[in-house]
Amino acid sequence: MYFAEGLVALGGATLWKRGDIRALVPMTAGCLIAIATRPYVGWFLAAAAAAVVLHASLTRQRGLRSFALTTAMVLLIAAFIPVVWEQSSDKKLKELQQSQEANTVADQSANLALERVDYSTRNKLIVNLPQRISDVILKPYVWQTQNASQQLGALGTLVVLVALALLAAAIARNRRTIMQWAGPLVYPALFMLIAYSISAGNAGTAYRYRTHLVGLALCLIIVLVSRRRQEQESPARTFRRHRLRPVNRTRTAT
C-alpha cells in the first residue's frame, strides 16, 4: 500500500508540475496495486487519483491536452459510480456494520476499544464518519497504554501529534496556495483518511492505518515549508542579480 500510494503521488506530482501525460502510467499502476491489495482502500485511492487528474486538467493544463484529460476523467468517474454505489449498498454496509460490532462489542473491556458507530445506511455513514476520523488521528491516547508494546507504540503517537502541529502551522501560513503547491498530496491524504477511518475497528488497528497517513502528512509538510522558503528567497535573489549586473555605458563622439 505504501508503494501504491507513492506511485499515485509521484504520478500526480509529475502531471501537476510538467503536464506529462505519461504520468498516468504510475498513477494507474498504483491504483491497480492498491485495489489488488486492499480493494476497499484501493477504490478510494483511485478516486483520489481521478481528483488529481481532473483538477490538473481544469486548472493546470490548457488546450487539447486539458480536453483529453478532462474527457478521460469523466469516463473514469462514470465507470467508478456503479462501483461506489455497489460498495455502499445495504448489503455491503450491513457487512461493514457487523465488522464494527464485532470489534466494538468484543473489545469493550479493552483499553484500545473505540466507541460504537452506526454505518447501517449511507446517511449514518456520513454523519458518524467524523467521529471515527478523530479516533484514527488521535487514538490511542498516551495515557491509555497498558503494556510495553502499547507504550512503544505511544512513541508513534507523539510523532503524529508533532506532525499535526507542524501541518496545521504550514496550512495556516499557506492556506491560499496549498492546493496550488501540494494538490497531488492533499487528495490522496484526504481520501486515505476517509478509507481507513471507515474500516478502523479499534485503536490498535487505527494506529497501524495511521502510519500511511503520517507518511503523506510529512511529505505535505516538507512541500509547504520548502515552497514557502523558496517564495521568501526569490525576491532576495532577484535583488542581488539586479545589484550585481554590470552597467553598460556607451560613449558618444563629440
KANOR-V115136 format. One record per backbone hydrogen bond with DSSP energy under -0.5 kcal/mol. NH is the residue of the N-H (numbers start at 1). CO is the residue of the C=O. If there is no record, write none. Layout:
NH	CO
NH	CO
This chain:
5	1
6	2
7	3
8	4
9	5
10	6
11	7
12	8
13	9
14	10
15	11
16	12
17	13
18	14
19	14
19	15
20	14
21	19
23	20
24	21
25	22
26	22
27	23
28	24
29	25
30	26
31	27
32	28
33	29
34	30
35	31
36	32
37	33
38	34
41	38
42	34
42	38
43	39
45	41
46	42
47	43
48	44
49	45
50	46
51	47
52	48
53	49
54	50
55	51
56	52
57	53
58	54
59	55
60	56
61	56
65	62
66	62
67	63
68	64
69	65
70	66
71	67
72	68
73	69
74	70
75	71
76	72
77	73
78	74
79	75
80	76
81	77
82	78
83	79
84	80
85	81
86	82
87	83
88	84
89	86
93	89
94	90
95	91
96	92
97	93
98	94
99	95
100	96
101	97
102	98
103	99
104	100
105	101
106	101
106	102
107	103
108	105
110	107
113	110
119	117
125	121
126	122
127	123
128	124
129	125
130	126
131	128
132	128
133	129
134	130
135	131
136	132
137	133
138	134
139	135
144	141
145	142
151	147
152	148
153	149
154	150
155	151
155	152
156	152
156	153
157	153
158	154
159	155
160	156
161	157
162	158
163	159
164	160
165	161
166	162
167	163
168	164
169	165
170	166
171	167
172	168
173	169
174	170
177	174
178	174
181	177
182	178
183	179
185	182
186	182
187	183
189	185
190	186
191	187
192	188
193	189
194	190
195	191
196	192
197	193
198	194
199	195
200	196
203	112
206	202
207	203
208	204
209	205
210	206
211	207
211	208
212	209
213	209
214	210
215	211
216	212
217	213
218	214
219	215
220	216
221	217
222	218
223	219
224	220
225	221
226	222
227	223
228	224
229	225
230	226
231	227
232	228
233	229
234	230
235	231
236	232
237	233
238	234
239	235
240	236
241	237
242	238
243	239
244	240
245	241
248	246
249	247
